[in-house]
Amino acid sequence: PSNGHAVCSWLTVPEYGVANTGNLNTFQVDLWPTGTFELRWQVGTTTPTRAIMTGVSRGQGARDGGSVDLSTAAPFSTGPDRDALRLSLSARPRLGTTVQLVTTNVVGQGVGINFLGTAQLPAPGFDLAPLGAAGCAALVDVGQAVGNLISNLGLPGTSLSITLPIPTNPGLVGLQLYSQSIWLDATANAFGAITSNGISMRLDLN
């Protein structure tokens, strides 16, 4: 439109996965150049046993901003999002090479721990919500892992990357290693820390 808005409209769209095609929905999303958006609905018909969820997220593990009752809170503004703590591997873990376990998307200046071990906690991991870290889970058995300090404070011998030299010993072929990082952040939750995704590595010749 001439006002620079982008408008996406759904007209009489049937409810997903329901045999009753009479459950039709008409709604619209108006995206403003300023970053503001409006959700507009004319008709919303669903099976009584199904719930409707409307939301916005950057995706890729972005933090959960919490629930909002649109019928009572509108208009409202969302706070700044931030990417989830991420752990990545610099290269394939081949014998005779050195790889880096790199932690990114940390918040502020601080410290954390990268765990590397041979035991993985069964999926979906150990839920840390009861400890005050909703949305976080322990994926590595820290009782059978080595913890390495990670930091962006410039401390001697520390960084956000852990160097992992892999010996050329053929007996290590097929060895499975697991890693996860935890970052101390008193502002993140009651637990005071957040966890990264987990990495599963299988040592190989090439």
Number of C-alpha atoms within 10 A of each C-alpha: 6 5 7 10 15 13 13 11 12 13 12 17 16 19 17 11 7 11 9 12 12 13 17 17 17 16 16 15 15 15 16 14 11 8 7 12 15 13 14 12 13 10 14 15 15 18 11 6 5 7 7 8 6 9 9 7 11 10 10 8 15 13 17 13 14 6 9 13 8 12 7 8 9 11 8 10 9 10 7 6 12 15 15 20 20 19 23 17 17 13 11 15 21 20 18 14 15 15 17 17 20 18 26 15 13 23 16 9 11 14 19 22 19 25 23 25 19 17 17 22 14 11 9 9 15 14 14 16 14 8 12 14 18 17 13 19 20 23 25 26 21 19 10 13 18 14 17 15 18 23 22 16 13 10 10 7 8 15 17 22 22 19 13 13 14 16 13 14 10 12 8 16 14 12 11 15 18 20 28 26 30 24 24 19 19 11 10 16 14 13 17 14 17 24 24 25 19 20 19 15 17 14 17 18 14 9
